């Protein structure tokens, strides 16, 4: 059999439309259904687009149809659901020469076809103004029976950092440690921070900054570190700034604090003893004028039962009371004990202050060496 005969026989049993049908059937096995009978989306570019909030973006979907694609043109833009169990959301479509906006979803706000007439080969869309709600994966599907083609593009809307807050944490004392903090409460990740001095001087040598947390930590703080510091919070969408003033104060005199504490303690003890003495004297000298029977030099023989009569021109009434005679406490012993206890407390306090002062002085000498 000649080659021409074999070709005629193959054409009789396998016409061209059969090969095209097999090609379409094979494409149904893929995740993207493309029965390519000439319809082709020609737009190219990155699969992921990053844009700042408040701006605009164009998602390309130019297409070319072949003469064999004779059906009605149908264009559909959908938001692909990240959950396979949920349906994709239809946002915008073009059917029978009419543009349809589907629903009132936040994704569909500001979304429109870029070309006045999408049937001219351009089904691209534009979105403005952009908001974080527009972040999604979009799919453009162009169908003109029997041809169909699709294109996916992911849009990430970046949020510019909010104006950060700057503050100082620490006592700002010379020789100590102090931290400068910077925090922006809104903005898309990754969000980074950087510190600089307003005077254009370099950052302190004894400092470290964390670009993630926004902390600038200064150890061994000195007078030369004082000044105004500025922090920048930035990401791919933009940057914002804040500033803070750093002081350098001399630490208080520790010896003066110890002496003041000792003097204050002694003064407090003195005032307390004076108050106790006055109170004791007042209680010892207290008496009642009316109806008082005052006995001086009380003795055991005075003990017994006493009756009091209150009377006037209208009559009289009585009451009784029993008087005991007990041995008094040794006042001298009480006073001596109080004095000895106070002196002992003062001595212990002075010893404690002396040891504390010696420890602090020894530590200061070690730091100087």
Secondary structure, 3 states (H helix, E strand, C coil): CCHHHHHHHHHHHCCHHHHHHHHHHHHCCCCCCCCCCCCEECCCCCCEEEEECCCEEEECCEEECCCCCCCCEEEEEEEECCCCCCCCEEEEEEECCEEEECCCCHHHCCEEECCCCHHHCECCEEEECCCHHHCEEEEEEEEECCEEEEEEEEEEEECCCCCCEEEEECCCECCCCEEEEEECCCCCCCCEEEEEECCCCCCCCCEEECCCCCEEEECCCCHHHCEEEEEEEEECCEEEEEEEEECCECCCCHHHHHHHHHHHHHHHHHHHHHHHHHHHHHHHHCCCCCCCCCCCCCCHHHCEEEEEEEEECCEEEEEEEEECCCCCCCHHHHHHHHHHHHHHHHHHHHHHHHHHHHHHHHHHHHHHC
